[in-house]
């Protein structure tokens, strides 16, 4: 960052960066829409012209903004309070653990209860809980344990509602637009990763008035986040379809869960896609958790710089996901899925070696690009492989597998705590590379993830 820009007041500097990034997003989004065939490009607008899907997409966008702004607020304040990379890891674990505990039950809810009702209730509960947390932070009464309990509640709501949101998409859109819809859903998440963190950094720096250890700015940010969750829930009321449910039967929820597990085991492509979805969450997402510590300890940055780094990743991701949305007819999707996994692993390793903000921004942008391809391809292939009546439960198993993130995060956080943050990220990237290579070598189902499509 130049000396002139560093001399600019932090809140103004953050706003200037935010405006520049918004212009870049508009330019690259426009350019990416020109990639591929005219038919594929029209698919993007065809999907968004469907009212029910459009309302679902807007609601997802609001929820994604809330979550990404919360990541910046939570990470910044927790590291300010504790100065511990390990504590950052524990807070993330409190959010991810409910995914393992409750995601399967979220799949049962998605198949048994109208999906729109599940999503609306979840967002309203998130809004109430976030409002309570905002009051605690704003009154300067927050402790590390508040973030643990709030993270567990937030994660539980997500685990119980996300399968319904994901399984709702194929009910609202034609099959030929499934990959486009998945890419657009990823785009909404990544758009929020660009604008949300920059806006979060702006609010913290501006309202704290230079005292970035103050809880005042973070407290105001949590009020904004609560409002976004509320808007996300109300937006879902615009969806006309309540969501398909299974015909009534005498099966218990436990039987539904058992049926889903047997289904995955009996369908190797589905099993392979779930395996390929686990590894990035074990070793690729650790960068997100350790980023506040890396930003302060290695790069010497403030809250606005942390926002820049997350926004850079989101900028790369939105370009990648929009490009993929224009390439619905992409051939050899399984090969591209594996290539993107290896690239993601290599960039995670490379990030640990960066020592300047500019280099870190570049690597984060490239990481966002390949991770968007990886996740969109994985979700699209999984949606296409699963039978309609099993979709909610299978997507919940996929989500539950993401809750295994602590198995990778805990040892990586210990390495970061007792060696260095950079060393922990390097170890994560190396483990990521080895894990993908071993899956490819020893699991035949990995090579069959696009079988029958």
N, C-alpha and C positions, 0 to 999 in steps of 0.2 A: 504494500500500500504506500502511495507517495507521501512525502512530507506535507504537501499542501492539504491532502485529504485528511491526514492525521491531525492537522491543526484545526480542522472543522469540528464544531461541537458534536459530541457523540450522537445525539438524537438526529441532527441534521445529516450527519454522515450516513447514518442508517437509512434515512429517508431517501437520500440520493442514490444509494445502492439499490434500494427497493424499486425506485422508479426505473433505473437502468435495467434491472432484471426483468421488470414487467415488459419493457420494450423488446428485450431480447426474446422473451417468451412469445410475444405476438409475432415477431419476425420468423422465428424458427418454427412456430406452429404453422404459420402460413406456408413456409417452404416445405415442411414435412407433408402437408396436404397435397402437394404436387408430386410426391413420390408414388410410384406404382401406377396402376391402371386408373382410368377415369371411373370405372365401375366401382373399384375399391374405395376411391375418394368419396363417391356419392354414398357409399354405405354409411359413412360417418354421419352424414346429415339425415339419411334415411332412418337410422337408429334413433337419433335425437328428435325426429319428427313424430315418433310414437309417444303420445302424451304420458301414458303410464310409466314408460321407461324414463322419459325426461324428468318426471317428478321424483322417481327413485334416484336418478343420477344427481339431481340438485340436492336432495336430502343427504346423499352420501357425501357430496362436496362439503356441505355444512358441517357434518360430523367429522370429516377428515380435517377440516380447518381447525376444529376444536381440539382434536387429538394432537395435531402437529404443533399448535401453539402451546398446548399443555406440556409437550415434551421439552420445549425450550424453557418454559417457566419452572417446571419441576427439576430438570437437570441443573439449571443455573442456581436455584435456591438450595437444593440439596448439597451441591458441592461447596457453595458458600458457607453453609452451616457446618459441614463435616470435613471438608478438604480430603475426602477419602474416595478413591476409585471403587473400592470394594463396596462402600455404602451406595454408590450409584448402581452397582450391580444388584444389591439386595432390593432396592426400590423397583428396578426393572423386573426382578424375579417375582416380587409381590403382585405385579401386574400380569405376568405370564402364567403363574402357577394355576389360577382358575381355569385357564384354557385346557390344561390337562384334566382338571377335576370335573369341569362342567360342559365342555364343548360337545361331547356326545349327547348330553341331555338337551343341549341347544338344537342338535339335529333332530331329536325326537319331537321337540316343540315345533320345529319347522315343518315336520310332516304331519303333525296332529292338530295344530292350531293355525288359524289364518295368519299368514306371514306379515301382512300389514299391521295387524294388531300387536304382534310381538315387537316389531320395529318401533312403532310409536311409543309403546310403554317403556321400552328400553331407553329411548332418547329422553323421555320425560324424567325417568329415574336418574339418569346421568346429569340432567340439568339441576335437579334438586340437590344431589350430592355435591356437585361442583359449586353451587351457591353456598352451601354450608362450609366447604373448604375455603372459599373466597373470604368469608367472614372471619374464619380462624386466622388466615394469613394476614388479612387487612388489619386486624387488631393486634398483630405482632405476638400471637400466642402459638405459632406453629412450631412443631418439633419434628425430628426425623421420623418418629413413629406415626405421626399424622399421615405422612406420605406412604408409609407401609400399609396402613389400614385403608386409606383412600384408594391406593393402587389395587388392593385386593378386591374392593367393591367394584371399581371401574372395570377391572379385568373380568370379573364374574358377569357383569352386565354384557360386556362384549362377547364373551364365550357363549352366553345363552341366546344372543340375538343375531350374531354375524352369520351363522348358517342360514337363517331365514332370509337375510338380505341377499346372500349369494345365490341361494336356491330360487329366489324370486325372479331373477333375471330371465331365465329361459321361459318362464310363464308369461312374460310381457313382450317378448321379441321373437321374430321368426328365426328358425334354426340357422339359416344362411348368414345371419348377422351376429351369431354368438361370439365369434372371435373379435369382431368389431366392438361388441358391447363390453367384452372383458377388457379390451384395450382402453376403451373410453372410461370404464370404471377405474382402471389403473391411472389413467390420465387425471381424473378428478383427485385421486389421492396425491399424485405428484404435483399437480397445480397447487394444492394446499401446502406441499412441502417447499414450494418456492416462495409463495406470498406469506404463508402463515408464520414461519420462523422469522422472516424479515420484519413483519408487523409485530411479532412478539418482542423481538429485540428492540424495536422502536419504542414500544410502550414501556418496557422495563427501563430503558435508558432515559426516556423523556420524563416519565413521572417520578423516577427516583432522583432526578435533577443532579446527576453525577455520583450519588451515593448508591452504587450498584449492589451493596450488601443489604440495602433496605428492603423490607418486605412490602413496602407501600406499592411500588410499581408492579410487583408480582401479584399482589392482592387485586389490583385493578384489572390485571390481565385475566385472572380467574373469573371475575364478574363477566367479562366479555365472552369467555369460553362457555360459561353457563348459558348465556344468551344464544350462542350458536347451537348448543345442544337442543335448546327449546325450539329454535327455528327449524332444525333438522326433523324433529318429531312432528311439528305442525305441517311441514311440507308434505310428509307422507300421507296426509289426509287427502291430498289431491289425486292419489292413485285410486282408480275406480275398482280394480280387482282386489278382492280380499286375500287371494292366494289359495291354491289348491290344498286340500287336506285329504288324508287317507280315508277311505270308507270305514265306518265304525266296525270294530271287531273285538274279540275277547283277548287279544294279545296284551301282555303287560309291557311297560316301557323297557324292562330288562330284556324281553324277547326281541323287541325292536333293535336294541343295541347289539345283541348277539347275532341277529340276522345281518346287520351291517358289517360286523367283523368277518363273518363267513363270506359275505359278498366280496370284500376286498381280497381275501385270501384266494378266492376262486377266480379272480380276474387279474392276471399278472400285469396288464398295462396299468390298471388302476393302482395296484400295489407299487409299481415302479414309479409312477408319478408322485405318490405320497412320499416315497423314499427320497426322491429328488427334491421334494419340497422341504424335507426336514433339515438337510445339511446346511442350506443357506441360513436358516434360523439358528442353527447351532453355532456357526462360525462367521457368518457374513454380517449379522445384525449386531455383533458385539461392538463394531465401530460406532453405531448410533448411541449405545449406552455409554461408552467411554469418551465420546466426543467432548463433553464439557471439560473433563480432566485434560484431554489432549490439547484443547484450545487454550486453557490457562497455563498448563505446565510446559508444553513444548512450543506453542506458538505465541504465548503471552498475550492472548486476545481477551476482549471484554464480551459482554452479552451481545452487542451488535455483531461482533465477529463470529460468535457462535451461530447467530442467525444467518450470516453470509454462508457459512460452511454447509448448513442443512439446506439452505436455499439452492446452493450450487448443485447439490445432489438431486434436489427436486427438479432443477432446470434440465439436467441431463436426462432425468427419468421421463419428464413430460415429452421431450423431443423423441426419445426412444419409443414411448408408448403410442404417440401420435403416428410415428412412422409405421409401427406395427399395425395400427388401426387401418392404415391405407393399404396394407398388404394381406388382406384376408385370404388370398389364394396362395400364400407362401408355401412352397414345397419343402419336404423333408423337415417338418417341424421338430421332430425328435432330435435330429442332428443339431439344429439351432439351439434347442433347449440345453444340450450338453455343452456346446461351444460357449453359450452365455454363462453357464455355471463355472466353467474353467476360467473365463475372463473375469468374472466377479471375484473369484478366489485370488487370482493374480493381482488384481487392483487392491484388494484388502491388504495383501502382503506389502505392496508398494506404498500404501498410505502410511504404514508404520515408519517408513524411511524418510518421509517428508519433514522438512524443518522450517519451511517458509509458508506464509499464508497463501501466496500465489500458487505454489506447487500443490498445497493441500486442496485448494479450490478446484484445480484442474483434475486431480485424481478423484475428488468427490463427484464432479460432474460426470466423468466417465463411468464411475461406479453406478451412479443413478441410471445412466443409459442402459448398461448391460443388465442391471437388476430388474429394470422395467420389462425388458424383453423376456428375461427368465420367468418372472412371476406371471406375466400375461400369457405366455405360451403354456405354462404349467396349468393355470386355471382354465384356459380355453380347452386344452386337451382333456382335462379331467371332466369338464362339463359335457364334452362330446362323448366320452366313454361311459358315462353313468346312465342307467335307466332312470326314467322320470320318477318312479315311485320310491327310489332309493336316494335321490339326489341330496335331500337335506341331511340325511344321516352320513352319507359318504363325505360330503363337504365338511361336516362336523368332525369326522375322523381326521381329515386333512388339517383342519384347524387345530385339533387337539395335538397333532404331531408337532405343530409349531410351538406349542407350550413346553416342548422338551428343550427349548432354548437355554434354561438354566444349566443343563448338563454341560453345555459348552461355556456359558457365561461365567459360572462360578470359578472353574480353574483359570480361565483367562483373566478374570478380575483379580485373583490372587497373584498371578504373574505381574499384572500391572501395579498392584499394591506394593509388592516386595522387590520388584526390579525397576521397571519404568512403564509408563503408559504406552510408549512406543513399542517396547518389548512385548507387551501383552497383545497389541494389535498385530505385530509381526507373527507371533505365535498363532493367532487366530487365522491369519491368512494362510500360513503353512498347513495348519490342520485342515482347513477348507479344501485346499488342493489335494491333499492326500485322501481325504474322505471321498471326494468325487471320483478320483482315480480308482479307488478300491471298489466303489459301487459299480463302476463301469466294467471292472475286471471280473468281479465275482457274482454279480446279480444279472442273470439273463433278462429279468423283467424290465431292467433299465433300458435295454435295447429294443423293447417292444412297446414303448409307450404310445406310439401312434398306430398300433396294429388295428386293422379293420376300418381305418378312417380314409 
